[in-house]
Amino acid sequence: MTDKASKSKKKGELGENQEEHKRVKTVVIPCAGNGVRISPYSKVLPKPMLPCGDKPLIQHTIEMCISMGIEKIVLIIGSKKDNSYYFDIIKYYFGSGERFHQLNENVKIHYIVQEETLGIGHALSLVEPVVGEEPFLMLLGDEVYTKSNHKEMIERYQNGFAYVGLKKWKDKGQIRRNYTVKMKEGVVEELYEKPTDDLIKNNILGVGTYIFNKNIFKAIKKTPASERGEIEITDSINTLIQLGTTVKGFFLSGKYLNVTFPEDLEKAAKLKGYK
């Protein structure tokens, strides 16, 4: 084989590898919920803006994403007719991303407004014009992770697949409040929102970490509303599976907390190293 042919072959192999492992550079963070269970604090600030140490809760998540090479941050904020400034506080605080330019000068923050609280699936459908054809990470704005392997998760991403973040968890009560999965050889076969004990196998907790590509938007359009009138992201992922997309489970390391109740704010601060 000539040197020219050898170089051409290597270039072709690299191109295929880049296509298979397309770099994830975007994160979507839904933060439009009313945070009813963390009241009365949520009457003053949106839950993602409540303090965790010396920063808003969501800032820890954003900084984690930037440390992994994420450059485009899409925040889905809500709308309150009786308080037009409630969710705008997020925009005023973070702006277009300038406060993070010392970490990465290419960081840019975009905002999408979810006018009605119709579920995370519905919120996610609104970002399609912003993310386009690119794969993206999705994290929830009220979760805290420390010493996690999220970077490994996005580095392993293979184009055409979807990924859901999982934890091994002893507290079945929390699993019942979140979701669990039925899985075989690393592939998720079905997700169960707020599962009963008979569906909780192997103490697997589904958390608010996902990687999607454009296929999720097709799935959301085909997902019926739940009994509470919302498009549940777990239902949309089940639809995604039914439409033929392989969904892989990825076990996250480190500590994790879903900030739900007022006492969780102190727990979150301790998790992040504040006393």
C-alpha positions in Angstrom: 0.0 0.0 0.0 1.4 3.5 -0.9 1.9 6.2 1.6 -0.9 8.2 0.0 -3.3 5.2 0.1 -2.3 4.5 3.7 -3.0 8.2 4.7 -6.3 8.1 2.9 -7.3 4.9 4.7 -6.4 6.3 8.1 -8.4 9.5 7.3 -11.4 7.4 6.4 -11.2 5.4 9.5 -10.9 8.5 11.6 -13.9 10.0 9.9 -16.0 6.9 10.6 -14.9 6.9 14.2 -15.8 10.6 14.6 -19.2 9.9 13.2 -19.7 6.9 15.6 -18.5 8.9 18.6 -19.8 12.3 17.8 -18.7 14.8 20.4 -21.5 15.9 22.8 -21.1 19.7 23.1 -24.6 20.8 24.2 -26.5 20.3 27.5 -30.2 20.9 28.0 -31.4 21.7 31.5 -35.2 21.9 32.2 -35.8 24.3 35.1 -39.4 25.4 34.6 -41.0 23.5 37.4 -42.8 25.2 40.3 -41.0 23.2 43.1 -44.1 22.7 45.1 -42.5 20.2 47.5 -39.7 22.5 48.5 -42.1 25.3 49.5 -41.9 27.9 51.1 -38.4 28.5 49.6 -39.8 28.1 46.0 -42.2 31.0 46.7 -39.2 33.3 46.6 -36.9 31.7 44.0 -37.2 29.0 41.3 -35.8 25.7 42.8 -32.7 25.6 40.6 -31.7 29.1 41.9 -32.0 28.1 45.6 -28.6 28.3 47.3 -26.2 25.4 47.5 -23.3 26.8 49.5 -22.3 30.0 47.9 -23.9 29.4 44.5 -27.3 28.6 43.1 -28.0 24.9 42.8 -28.0 24.8 39.0 -24.6 26.6 38.8 -22.9 23.5 40.2 -24.5 21.5 37.3 -23.5 24.1 34.7 -19.9 24.2 35.9 -19.7 20.4 35.9 -20.9 20.5 32.3 -18.3 23.1 31.3 -15.5 21.0 32.9 -16.5 18.2 30.5 -16.2 20.3 27.4 -19.8 21.4 27.0 -20.1 24.8 25.3 -23.8 25.3 24.5 -26.1 25.4 27.5 -29.9 25.5 26.9 -32.0 26.4 29.9 -35.7 25.8 29.7 -37.4 28.3 32.0 -41.0 28.7 33.0 -43.5 31.5 32.9 -45.7 32.9 35.7 -48.6 35.2 34.8 -48.7 36.4 38.4 -44.9 37.0 38.7 -43.3 37.9 35.5 -39.8 38.2 37.1 -39.8 34.8 38.8 -38.1 32.7 36.1 -36.4 35.8 34.6 -34.1 35.8 37.6 -32.3 32.9 36.0 -31.7 34.9 32.8 -30.6 38.0 34.8 -28.1 35.9 36.8 -26.6 33.8 34.1 -27.0 36.1 31.1 -25.6 34.7 27.9 -22.8 32.9 29.7 -20.2 35.6 30.4 -19.7 34.6 34.0 -18.3 31.3 32.8 -15.9 32.7 30.3 -13.0 32.3 32.6 -13.7 28.5 32.4 -14.3 28.5 28.7 -14.7 31.6 26.6 -16.8 29.7 24.1 -19.7 29.0 26.5 -23.0 30.3 25.3 -26.3 30.1 27.2 -29.6 30.0 25.4 -33.1 30.3 27.0 -36.3 28.6 26.0 -39.6 29.4 27.7 -42.1 26.7 28.5 -45.3 28.7 28.9 -47.3 25.9 30.6 -46.0 23.1 32.8 -46.9 20.2 30.5 -44.1 17.9 31.6 -40.3 17.4 30.9 -41.1 15.7 27.6 -43.0 18.7 26.4 -40.3 21.0 27.7 -37.7 19.0 25.8 -39.7 19.2 22.5 -39.2 23.0 22.6 -35.4 22.9 22.2 -35.4 21.1 18.8 -34.8 24.4 16.8 -31.8 25.2 19.1 -30.0 21.8 19.2 -30.8 20.8 15.6 -29.1 17.6 14.4 -26.5 17.4 17.2 -26.6 14.9 20.1 -27.0 16.5 23.5 -26.8 15.8 27.2 -29.9 16.5 29.3 -29.6 17.1 33.1 -32.3 18.1 35.5 -31.9 21.5 37.3 -32.6 20.1 40.8 -30.1 17.3 41.0 -26.6 17.3 42.6 -23.7 15.0 41.6 -20.2 14.8 43.1 -17.2 12.9 41.8 -19.4 11.4 39.0 -18.2 9.9 35.7 -20.5 12.0 33.5 -17.4 12.8 31.3 -16.9 9.1 30.6 -20.6 8.8 29.7 -20.4 11.5 27.0 -17.1 10.2 25.7 -18.7 6.8 25.3 -21.7 8.2 23.4 -22.2 6.4 20.1 -24.2 8.2 17.4 -27.7 6.8 16.9 -28.1 5.5 20.5 -29.6 7.1 23.5 -28.4 6.8 27.1 -30.0 7.0 30.5 -28.1 7.6 33.8 -28.5 5.0 36.5 -27.4 4.4 40.1 -27.3 1.4 42.3 -29.6 2.4 45.2 -30.6 0.9 48.5 -33.5 3.3 49.2 -36.5 1.8 47.5 -38.6 4.7 48.6 -36.5 7.1 46.4 -36.7 4.7 43.5 -40.5 4.7 43.9 -40.4 8.5 43.6 -38.2 8.5 40.5 -38.1 5.7 38.0 -36.4 2.3 37.4 -35.6 0.2 34.3 -35.8 -3.2 32.9 -32.5 -3.9 31.4 -30.7 -6.8 29.6 -26.9 -6.8 28.8 -26.7 -3.0 29.2 -29.7 -2.3 27.0 -32.8 -0.7 28.5 -36.0 -2.5 27.5 -38.5 -0.4 29.5 -38.7 2.4 32.0 -41.1 2.5 34.9 -42.1 5.8 36.3 -42.8 5.8 40.1 -42.6 1.9 40.1 -44.3 -0.4 42.5 -42.0 -2.7 44.6 -42.6 -5.7 42.2 -41.0 -3.6 39.4 -37.9 -2.6 41.3 -35.3 -5.2 40.3 -31.7 -5.1 41.4 -32.2 -1.7 43.2 -31.7 0.4 40.1 -32.5 4.1 40.4 -33.1 6.1 37.2 -31.7 9.6 37.6 -32.1 12.8 35.6 -29.1 12.3 33.2 -29.7 11.4 29.6 -28.0 11.7 26.2 -30.3 12.0 23.2 -30.2 12.8 19.5 -32.9 14.1 17.1 -34.8 10.8 17.4 -36.2 11.9 20.8 -38.2 14.7 19.2 -40.0 12.2 17.0 -40.7 10.0 20.0 -42.1 13.0 22.0 -44.5 13.8 19.2 -45.9 10.3 19.4 -46.1 10.2 23.3 -49.6 10.6 24.7 -50.1 12.7 27.8 -50.1 11.0 31.2 -53.0 10.9 33.6 -51.9 14.3 35.0 -51.9 15.8 31.5 -48.1 15.9 31.0 -45.7 14.4 28.6 -43.4 12.3 30.8 -39.9 11.9 29.7 -39.9 8.2 30.8 -42.9 7.6 28.5 -41.1 9.4 25.6 -38.0 7.2 26.1 -40.3 4.1 26.1 -41.7 5.4 22.8 -38.2 5.9 21.5 -37.4 2.3 22.2 -40.6 1.2 20.5 -39.6 3.2 17.4 -36.3 1.2 17.2 -33.7 3.3 19.0 -31.3 1.4 21.2 -31.3 2.9 24.7 -28.3 2.0 26.9 -28.0 2.2 30.6 -25.0 3.9 32.1 -24.2 3.5 35.8 -22.9 6.8 37.3 -20.4 6.8 40.1 -20.0 9.2 43.0 -22.7 10.7 45.2 -26.1 11.9 44.1 -29.0 13.9 45.5 -32.4 14.8 44.0 -33.3 18.1 45.8 -37.0 17.7 46.6 -37.7 18.8 50.1 -36.5 21.9 52.2 -34.1 19.8 54.2 -32.4 18.6 51.0 -30.8 22.0 50.6 -28.5 21.4 53.6 -27.8 17.9 52.4 -26.8 19.3 48.9 -24.5 21.8 50.4 -22.7 19.1 52.5 -22.5 16.9 49.4 -20.7 19.8 47.6 -18.2 20.2 50.5 -19.8 23.1 52.4 -20.2 22.8 56.2 
